[in-house]
Amino acid sequence: MVYYANTIHRQMNALILFIIGIPAIEIYLFIKIGGMLGALNTIFLIFFTAVAGVYFAKIAGLNTMRSGFGQLIKNEVPVYEIISGAALAFAALLLIIPGFLTDILGFLLIVPITRKYFISFISSKFKKKTNKDENVIEGSIYDDENKDNDRDV
């Protein structure tokens, strides 16, 4: 129970840091890049990255769907394609949100090599957590009425 409470506390701290940290970084980048390029050029760059990113996410999503249908035709479950499609949808969301850090992360998720790296990194984190939480207790069942039919579990 204590482990569970500590885990929730750490996750909440990370979430609060994420909610405050990402906008702070974005504001800092807006100020720095806006100072170098000018206000209008910075605004144009934000719109351009959003439009271009969503376009490239659409193309990558169509390629992922094509690959998934190919696996379905081969009677295989397209697990990677489903996860990759979700990552592409998240990338498009990151690109629509105004900001340079989110745009960089969105473009990294669109590129197949970095998307595969991110997916394997995140899935390894989930595998470690699920293996840690498995508690198996071995024992025997004894029937008081019929002691001859004892069996191990």
N, C-alpha and C positions, 0 to 999 in steps of 0.2 A: 504494500500500500504506500509506503514511503517513497519507493522508487517511482511509482505512478505519479505521485504528487510532485516530486522533483522534475519529472519529465514534462508535466503540464506547465510548471513554473518556467522552465527553460524555453519551452515553445512559445509561451506568452511573451517572454522577454525578447525573443527573436522576432516575433510578429510586431511588437511595438517598435523595435529598432528598424525593422523593414518599413513600416508605415511612415515613420519619421525620417529615416535615412534616405530612402529613394527620392522623395520630393526635394530634400535638402541638396542632394547631389545634382538633381536636375536643375534647380534654381541656380546653383553655382555654375553649372555648365552653360546655362542660358546667359548669365552675366558675362562669363569669360568669352564665349563664342560671339555673343552679341557685341562685345567691345571690339573684337577683331574684325568682324564682318559688317557690322552695322545692324540696326534693328530690322529694316525691311528685308535684307538678305537672310537674316536669321529666320524670320517668319517664313520666307519663301522656302528655305531649306527644310524647315519643319513640315510644311505641306508637301514638298517634293518627296521627302523620305517616306511619308505616310502613303502617298499614292503609289510610288514605286515599290514599296515594301508589300503592300496589299496585292499589287499585280504579280510580283514574284512569288508570294505565298499562294496565290491562286494557281499559278503554273505548277509549283511544287506539289500542291494538293492534288491537282489533276494527275500528275505523274504517280503519286502515291496511290490514288484510287485505281489507276491502270494496273499498277503492280499488285494491288490487293485483289482485283478481279482475276488477274493471272494466277494468283495462288488459289483462289476459290475454284477456278477451272481445274486445277491440278488436285482438287480435294484436300487442300491444306488450309489450316486456319491462319489468316493473315494477321497474326498478333502484332508483329512489328509495324505493319502498315497502319493498324488501328491506333497504336500509340504515336506513331509518326504523324498521323493525321491530326491527332489532338495537339501535338506539339506545334504543328503548322497553324492551327487555329489560334493557339496561344501566341505564336509569333506575330500573326496578323493583328491580334489585340494589342500587343506591345508596340507595333508599328503605328497603330492608329492613335495611341496615347501620345500626346505631345511631349517630347523630350529626347535628348540625345543618348542617354544611357539606355533607355528602353528601346530606342531604335537599334543600337548596337546589339543588344541581346536578341531582339527580333530578327535581325539579319543573320546573326549566328545560328539561330534555330532554323532559318530557311536553308542554309547551306547543308547538304546531306552529310558531309563528314562530321561537322561539329554537332549536328542534330543527333547523329548516332552516338557520339561521345557523351552528350548530355543525357540521352536516354539510358545508356549503359551505366553512367554514374548514378543517376537517380534510382534506377532499378536495383543497383547493388546496395544502396542505402536501405531500401525497403526489404531486401532479402535479409540483411543483417538484423533488422528489427524483428522480423517474423521469426527468425531462428532463435533469437534471444528470449522471446515471449513464450516459447513452447515449454510447458511444464508437464511431464509425464510421470505419473506415480504408478509403479508396478506393484502388484500384490496378488493375493489369492482370494477366491471366494469359497467359503465353507458353508455348507448347508447343514444346519443343526439336526434336521430330521433324518437326513440320509447321509451319513458320514462316508459312505463308500464312493459317492459321486463328486469328490472334491476335484476342482479344476483350476488351472492357472490361467491368469489373465495376462 
